[in-house]
Amino acid sequence: MTKPDLTEPVDKTPAPEPSRTDQVDIGDRVQKDLGKASDHRREQESPASGKATQFDGNPNPEKDDEGGMFRPRDDTPSVLPEKEG
């Protein structure tokens, strides 16, 4: 059994070459690309999704008497009583 040579690195992969581009230029390019991606995402979003008058559910809720396979029967009343006082 031989002793391993501790002067040689265990990982034989070479070190990465340093970039020839300045860090400031790389950061500027990344920021510009992020801005383009944000603009592209804004273009894809529908403008009607932010309407304050748009309902996100049923405006006339009904009681769920059946329930389902993965959820219990809903016993919340369809119209909640108003508080007094």
FENCOR-V309575 format. One record per pair of residues at least 12 apart in sequence whose C-alpha atoms are under 7 Angstrom apart, sorted by the first residue. I is the first residue (numbers start at 1). J is the second residue. D is the distance in Angstrom with one decimal. If there is no record, write none. Layout:
# FENCOR-V309575
i-><I & I>
j-><J & J>
d-><D & D>
This chain:
# FENCOR-V309575
i-><61 & 62 & 63 & 63>
j-><78 & 78 & 77 & 78>
d-><5.8 & 5.4 & 6.3 & 5.2>
